Amino acid sequence: MQQASYFAGWLIDGTGRTPAAQDVLIRVENGLISSLEKVNLSELKGSSLAIDEYPACTILPGLIDCHVHLTMSGKTDQKLRLRQLQNDFAQNSPLIRERLEKVLAYGIMAVRDGGDIGGHALTYVRQGGATRVHVKCAGRGWRAPGRYGKFIARVPQSGSTLAESMRANCDVVDHIKILNSGLNSLSEFGRETAPQFGRDELEAAFQDARKLGRKVMVHANGKLPVQVAVEAGCDSIEHGFFMGEENMKRMADRQVIWVPTAFTMKAMRTHLPAGSTQSEVAAGMLEAQLEQMSRAAELGVAIAAGTDAGGLGVRHGEALAEELKLMMEAGFSIEKAVGCATSEGARLLGLDHELGRLGRGMPANFIVVNGAPSSLPASLGKVKAIYLRGKKIN
């Protein structure tokens, strides 16, 4: 039996409900946590235990980013961004590997890829691309003909419904991505677009997805596109800008998880020309999204952290800490914000047997950051140690 012990000045368990504990000893047997105990470190000095000691640090579960695009870089050079959309798999494969190594360095142990038109992220994973990060992939998403999303999604086959096309093309994906609105307007604050698909068409597609054991993530902004997707039975709403309180109530009632990706608007506000209409609209959208996040938490909507990494100015790895900062601006405690990036994300991705919380019987997958919980999320910028099943990997 392989045994190990770790002492932390503070521990956040990832549930989002429990305040950070102090002076905790984690005992691990064969890669699984056997106990969590409050101890006095000085009393352990004479024991025979071999302990990795982090008395001035916080331990928390490995993090999860529930919305990324691994074939995109997050760089701000628009010409470069257009060129990268034309990469073939041979060009994208080493870039995907590099980005996964980067997210792990930031303590992120799982990501959910929101799709690319070539299905390159999915191909990378299916071909056994080297990674210690859990990657859930949508492959190529789905959109309506003539509507937004051609760089990440395809249209249903001619003469076929969305459900029929999905059945013929989702045998190898982890989950299904559907676009049900347009892109947020940066020229007109709050402008909404019509749903890409009607409720009946979505409901039929979602029923088929459930039969196939697949979850469905839906890109949707605006009241009607979100309402249609939620009432049809989606598993998560991605972005959800301007969706409104009635939709939040629907999501709470139906246990639909929300992935707000608020940092996308902060990145745009920062990187678009100062004083421009686009920058000002992005600033307004960020403020509106933070208000929605605060209200959603009050209404009991489950929120999972996602960054849309790969978008303009949204860098893989570092963006998750920025998303958590915005959650705290919206009124979340650090424990609740961390819970959005751990247990809620694990539940959404179906990884709650492996990641999401620290407790007896769970795999010892955790990260160590300098300082008390009050140093978070800034301390995520330089993770001190990463452990996978109790083994230090950095």
C-alpha positions as CSV (number, residue, x, y, z in Angstrom):
1,M,0.0,0.0,0.0
2,Q,1.3,3.4,-1.0
3,Q,0.8,6.0,1.7
4,A,1.5,9.8,1.8
5,S,0.5,12.8,3.9
6,Y,0.3,16.5,3.2
7,F,-0.2,19.4,5.6
8,A,-1.7,22.7,4.6
9,G,-2.2,25.9,6.4
10,W,-5.6,26.2,4.7
11,L,-7.8,23.9,2.6
12,I,-10.8,24.7,0.4
13,D,-12.7,21.5,-0.3
14,G,-14.4,22.6,-3.6
15,T,-18.0,22.1,-2.5
16,G,-18.6,25.8,-2.5
17,R,-20.5,25.6,0.7
18,T,-17.8,24.9,3.4
19,P,-15.6,27.7,4.6
20,A,-11.9,27.1,4.2
21,A,-10.4,24.9,6.9
22,Q,-7.2,25.6,8.8
23,D,-4.2,23.4,9.7
24,V,-5.3,20.3,7.8
25,L,-3.5,17.0,7.3
26,I,-4.5,15.0,4.2
27,R,-3.7,11.3,4.3
28,V,-3.6,9.4,1.0
29,E,-3.6,5.7,0.4
30,N,-3.0,4.4,-3.2
31,G,-3.8,7.7,-4.7
32,L,-7.1,8.2,-2.8
33,I,-7.8,10.5,0.2
34,S,-8.3,8.3,3.3
35,S,-8.8,11.2,5.8
36,L,-8.8,14.9,6.3
37,E,-7.9,15.9,9.9
38,K,-7.3,19.2,11.7
39,V,-3.9,19.0,13.4
40,N,-1.2,21.0,15.1
41,L,1.9,20.7,12.8
42,S,4.3,21.0,15.8
43,E,2.7,17.8,17.3
44,L,3.6,15.9,14.1
45,K,7.2,16.8,14.1
46,G,8.2,13.7,16.1
47,S,6.0,11.3,14.3
48,S,7.2,8.8,11.7
49,L,4.9,10.3,9.0
50,A,6.6,11.6,5.9
51,I,4.7,14.8,5.3
52,D,4.8,17.3,2.5
53,E,4.4,20.5,4.5
54,Y,2.7,23.7,3.2
55,P,2.0,25.7,6.4
56,A,1.8,29.0,4.6
57,C,-0.2,27.7,1.7
58,T,-3.7,26.8,0.6
59,I,-4.6,23.5,-1.0
60,L,-7.7,23.3,-3.3
61,P,-9.0,20.8,-5.8
62,G,-7.7,20.8,-9.4
63,L,-9.5,23.4,-11.4
64,I,-11.8,23.0,-14.4
65,D,-12.4,25.4,-17.3
66,C,-15.8,24.4,-18.8
67,H,-15.5,26.4,-22.0
68,V,-12.3,26.7,-24.1
69,H,-11.3,26.5,-27.8
70,L,-8.0,24.6,-28.0
71,T,-7.4,25.5,-31.6
72,M,-7.5,29.2,-30.9
73,S,-4.7,31.2,-29.1
74,G,-6.3,34.1,-27.4
75,K,-3.9,36.5,-29.1
76,T,-5.1,39.9,-30.1
77,D,-3.6,40.3,-33.6
78,Q,-6.6,40.0,-35.8
79,K,-4.7,38.8,-38.9
80,L,-3.1,36.1,-36.9
81,R,-6.5,35.1,-35.5
82,L,-7.9,34.7,-39.0
83,R,-4.9,32.7,-40.1
84,Q,-5.1,30.3,-37.2
85,L,-8.7,29.4,-38.1
86,Q,-7.2,28.0,-41.4
87,N,-4.7,25.7,-39.7
88,D,-4.8,22.1,-40.6
89,F,-4.5,19.3,-38.0
90,A,-0.8,19.0,-38.4
91,Q,-0.4,22.6,-37.5
92,N,-2.9,22.6,-34.7
93,S,-1.7,19.4,-33.0
94,P,1.5,20.8,-31.3
95,L,-0.5,24.0,-30.5
96,I,-3.2,22.0,-28.7
97,R,-0.5,20.1,-26.7
98,E,1.2,23.4,-25.8
99,R,-2.1,24.9,-24.5
100,L,-2.9,21.9,-22.5
101,E,0.5,22.0,-20.8
102,K,-0.1,25.6,-20.1
103,V,-3.5,25.1,-18.5
104,L,-2.1,22.4,-16.3
105,A,0.6,24.8,-15.1
106,Y,-2.2,27.0,-13.9
107,G,-3.7,24.2,-11.9
108,I,-6.4,23.3,-14.4
109,M,-6.9,19.5,-14.6
110,A,-9.9,19.4,-17.0
111,V,-11.3,21.5,-19.9
112,R,-14.3,21.2,-22.1
113,D,-13.6,22.2,-25.7
114,G,-16.5,24.1,-27.4
115,G,-15.6,23.0,-30.9
116,D,-13.8,23.9,-34.0
117,I,-14.9,23.5,-37.6
118,G,-12.1,21.0,-38.4
119,G,-12.8,18.9,-35.3
120,H,-9.1,19.1,-34.5
121,A,-9.3,19.1,-30.7
122,L,-11.4,16.0,-30.8
123,T,-9.0,14.3,-33.3
124,Y,-6.1,15.2,-31.0
125,V,-7.7,13.5,-28.0
126,R,-9.0,10.5,-30.0
127,Q,-5.5,9.9,-31.4
128,G,-4.1,9.7,-27.9
129,G,-2.4,13.1,-27.9
130,A,-0.2,13.3,-24.8
131,T,-1.9,15.2,-22.0
132,R,-2.4,14.9,-18.3
133,V,-5.5,17.1,-18.5
134,H,-9.0,15.6,-18.9
135,V,-10.4,17.0,-22.2
136,K,-14.0,16.8,-23.1
137,C,-14.7,17.6,-26.8
138,A,-17.6,18.7,-28.9
139,G,-15.8,18.2,-32.2
140,R,-17.8,20.3,-34.7
141,G,-20.8,22.1,-33.3
142,W,-24.2,22.7,-35.0
143,R,-25.7,25.9,-36.4
144,A,-28.6,26.9,-38.6
145,P,-27.9,27.6,-42.3
146,G,-26.8,31.2,-42.9
147,R,-26.4,31.9,-39.1
148,Y,-23.4,32.7,-36.9
149,G,-20.8,30.2,-36.0
150,K,-19.2,28.8,-39.2
151,F,-15.7,28.7,-37.6
152,I,-16.9,26.2,-35.0
153,A,-20.0,24.6,-36.3
154,R,-21.6,23.0,-39.3
155,V,-25.2,23.0,-40.6
156,P,-27.5,20.0,-40.6
157,Q,-27.4,17.9,-43.8
158,S,-29.7,18.9,-46.6
159,G,-33.1,17.4,-46.1
160,S,-32.3,16.2,-42.6
161,T,-33.4,17.6,-39.3
162,L,-31.0,18.7,-36.6
163,A,-31.7,15.5,-34.6
164,E,-31.2,13.3,-37.7
165,S,-27.9,14.9,-38.5
166,M,-26.7,14.6,-34.9
167,R,-27.6,10.9,-34.8
168,A,-25.4,10.3,-37.9
169,N,-22.5,12.3,-36.6
170,C,-22.0,12.2,-32.8
171,D,-20.8,8.6,-32.2
172,V,-17.3,9.8,-31.2
173,V,-18.0,13.1,-29.4
174,D,-18.1,13.6,-25.6
175,H,-20.9,16.2,-25.7
176,I,-22.8,18.2,-28.3
177,K,-22.5,21.9,-29.0
178,I,-25.4,23.8,-30.5
179,L,-25.5,27.5,-31.4
180,N,-28.9,29.0,-30.8
181,S,-28.3,32.8,-31.1
182,G,-25.9,35.1,-32.9
183,L,-22.8,36.8,-31.6
184,N,-23.2,39.6,-29.1
185,S,-23.3,43.0,-30.8
186,L,-20.4,45.3,-30.0
187,S,-22.1,48.2,-31.8
188,E,-25.5,48.2,-30.2
189,F,-25.8,47.4,-26.4
190,G,-28.3,44.7,-25.7
191,R,-29.3,43.8,-29.2
192,E,-30.7,40.3,-29.4
193,T,-30.9,37.9,-32.3
194,A,-33.6,35.4,-33.1
195,P,-33.1,31.7,-32.1
196,Q,-31.3,29.6,-34.7
197,F,-33.5,26.6,-34.0
198,G,-37.1,26.3,-32.7
199,R,-38.1,24.6,-29.5
200,D,-39.6,21.5,-31.2
201,E,-36.4,21.0,-33.3
202,L,-34.2,21.4,-30.3
203,E,-36.3,19.2,-28.1
204,A,-36.1,16.3,-30.6
205,A,-32.3,16.8,-30.8
206,F,-31.9,16.9,-27.0
207,Q,-34.0,13.7,-26.6
208,D,-31.8,11.9,-29.1
209,A,-28.7,13.2,-27.3
210,R,-29.9,11.8,-24.0
211,K,-30.5,8.4,-25.7
212,L,-26.9,8.5,-26.9
213,G,-25.7,9.4,-23.4
214,R,-24.5,12.9,-24.5
215,K,-24.9,16.2,-22.8
216,V,-25.7,19.3,-24.8
217,M,-24.1,22.7,-24.4
218,V,-26.0,25.6,-26.0
219,H,-24.4,28.9,-27.0
220,A,-27.3,31.4,-26.4
221,N,-27.6,35.1,-25.7
222,G,-30.8,37.0,-25.3
223,K,-34.1,36.2,-23.7
224,L,-35.8,34.1,-26.4
225,P,-32.8,32.0,-27.6
226,V,-32.1,31.0,-24.0
227,Q,-35.7,30.4,-23.2
228,V,-36.1,28.1,-26.1
229,A,-33.0,26.1,-25.3
230,V,-33.8,25.7,-21.6
231,E,-37.5,24.7,-22.2
232,A,-36.3,22.2,-24.8
233,G,-34.1,20.5,-22.1
234,C,-30.4,21.5,-22.6
235,D,-27.8,20.7,-20.0
236,S,-26.0,24.0,-20.0
237,I,-26.3,27.6,-21.3
238,E,-23.0,29.1,-22.5
239,H,-22.6,32.8,-22.2
240,G,-26.2,33.8,-21.5
241,F,-25.8,37.5,-21.9
242,F,-29.0,39.5,-21.6
243,M,-31.0,36.3,-20.8
244,G,-33.0,37.9,-18.0
245,E,-34.4,36.9,-14.6
246,E,-37.2,34.7,-15.9
247,N,-34.7,32.5,-17.7
248,M,-32.7,32.2,-14.6
249,K,-35.7,31.0,-12.7
250,R,-36.3,28.4,-15.5
251,M,-32.7,27.3,-15.2
252,A,-32.9,26.9,-11.4
253,D,-36.1,24.9,-11.7
254,R,-34.7,22.6,-14.4
255,Q,-31.2,22.4,-13.0
256,V,-29.6,23.8,-16.1
257,I,-26.0,24.9,-15.5
258,W,-24.9,28.3,-16.6
259,V,-21.4,29.0,-17.9
260,P,-21.3,32.9,-18.0
261,T,-17.8,33.5,-19.6
262,A,-17.8,37.1,-18.2
263,F,-14.1,37.6,-18.8
264,T,-14.6,37.7,-22.5
265,M,-16.2,41.1,-22.2
266,K,-13.4,42.4,-19.9
267,A,-10.8,41.2,-22.4
268,M,-12.6,43.0,-25.2
269,R,-13.0,46.2,-23.1
270,T,-9.2,46.0,-22.5
271,H,-8.0,45.2,-26.0
272,L,-10.4,47.1,-28.3
273,P,-9.5,50.7,-29.0
274,A,-10.0,52.8,-25.9
275,G,-13.0,55.1,-26.2
276,S,-14.4,53.2,-29.2
277,T,-18.1,52.2,-29.3
278,Q,-17.0,48.5,-29.2
279,S,-15.0,49.0,-26.1
280,E,-17.7,50.9,-24.3
281,V,-20.4,48.4,-25.3
282,A,-18.1,45.6,-24.0
283,A,-17.8,47.4,-20.7
284,G,-21.6,47.7,-20.4
285,M,-22.0,44.1,-21.2
286,L,-19.5,43.1,-18.5
287,E,-21.4,45.1,-15.9
288,A,-24.7,43.6,-17.0
289,Q,-23.3,40.1,-16.9
290,L,-22.0,40.6,-13.3
291,E,-25.4,41.8,-12.3
292,Q,-27.0,38.6,-13.8
293,M,-24.4,36.4,-12.1
294,S,-25.2,38.0,-8.7
295,R,-29.0,37.5,-9.2
296,A,-28.5,34.0,-10.6
297,A,-26.7,33.0,-7.4
298,E,-29.5,34.3,-5.3
299,L,-32.0,32.3,-7.4
300,G,-30.1,29.1,-7.0
301,V,-28.8,28.7,-10.5
302,A,-25.9,26.3,-10.7
303,I,-22.9,28.2,-12.2
304,A,-19.8,26.5,-13.6
305,A,-16.7,28.5,-14.5
306,G,-15.7,28.8,-18.1
307,T,-13.6,31.3,-19.9
308,D,-14.0,31.0,-23.7
309,A,-10.2,30.7,-23.8
310,G,-9.0,31.3,-27.3
311,G,-11.2,34.3,-27.8
312,L,-9.8,37.8,-28.2
313,G,-7.4,38.4,-25.3
314,V,-8.6,35.3,-23.4
315,R,-5.4,33.3,-22.8
316,H,-5.5,29.6,-21.9
317,G,-4.8,29.0,-18.3
318,E,-4.5,32.5,-16.9
319,A,-8.1,33.4,-17.9
320,L,-9.7,31.2,-15.3
321,A,-8.2,33.2,-12.5
322,E,-9.7,36.3,-14.1
323,E,-13.1,34.7,-14.4
324,L,-13.0,33.9,-10.7
325,K,-12.1,37.5,-9.9
326,L,-15.2,38.6,-11.7
327,M,-17.3,36.1,-9.8
328,M,-16.0,37.7,-6.6
329,E,-16.9,41.1,-8.0
330,A,-20.4,39.7,-8.4
331,G,-20.5,38.9,-4.7
332,F,-19.3,35.3,-4.6
333,S,-17.2,34.2,-1.7
334,I,-13.8,32.7,-2.6
335,E,-15.1,29.3,-1.6
336,K,-18.2,29.6,-3.9
337,A,-16.1,30.9,-6.7
338,V,-13.7,28.0,-6.4
339,G,-16.7,25.7,-6.2
340,C,-17.8,27.0,-9.6
341,A,-14.4,26.0,-11.0
342,T,-14.3,22.6,-9.2
343,S,-17.4,20.7,-8.1
344,E,-19.8,22.4,-10.4
345,G,-17.5,22.0,-13.4
346,A,-16.9,18.3,-12.5
347,R,-20.6,17.7,-12.3
348,L,-21.2,19.3,-15.7
349,L,-18.4,17.4,-17.4
350,G,-19.3,14.1,-15.7
351,L,-15.9,14.0,-13.9
352,D,-17.2,14.2,-10.3
353,H,-15.8,10.7,-9.6
354,E,-12.3,12.1,-10.4
355,L,-12.3,15.8,-9.8
356,G,-14.2,18.6,-8.1
357,R,-13.8,18.2,-4.3
358,L,-11.4,17.0,-1.7
359,G,-12.9,14.4,0.6
360,R,-12.5,10.9,1.9
361,G,-12.5,8.4,-1.0
362,M,-11.8,11.0,-3.7
363,P,-8.6,10.9,-5.8
364,A,-5.9,13.1,-4.4
365,N,-5.9,15.6,-7.3
366,F,-5.1,19.0,-5.8
367,I,-3.0,22.1,-6.2
368,V,-1.1,24.2,-3.8
369,V,-0.9,28.0,-3.9
370,N,1.0,30.4,-1.7
371,G,-0.8,32.3,1.0
372,A,-4.2,32.1,2.7
373,P,-7.5,31.9,0.8
374,S,-7.6,35.7,0.9
375,S,-4.7,35.6,-1.6
376,L,-6.9,33.8,-4.2
377,P,-7.5,34.0,-7.1
378,A,-4.4,36.1,-7.7
379,S,-2.2,33.3,-6.3
380,L,-3.3,31.0,-9.1
381,G,-1.0,33.0,-11.3
382,K,1.9,31.0,-9.8
383,V,0.8,27.6,-8.6
384,K,3.4,26.2,-6.2
385,A,2.7,22.5,-6.6
386,I,0.3,20.1,-8.5
387,Y,-0.6,16.6,-7.3
388,L,-2.2,14.0,-9.4
389,R,-3.4,11.0,-7.3
390,G,-1.1,12.1,-4.6
391,K,2.0,12.3,-6.8
392,K,3.7,15.7,-7.3
393,I,4.1,16.4,-11.0
394,N,5.8,19.8,-10.9
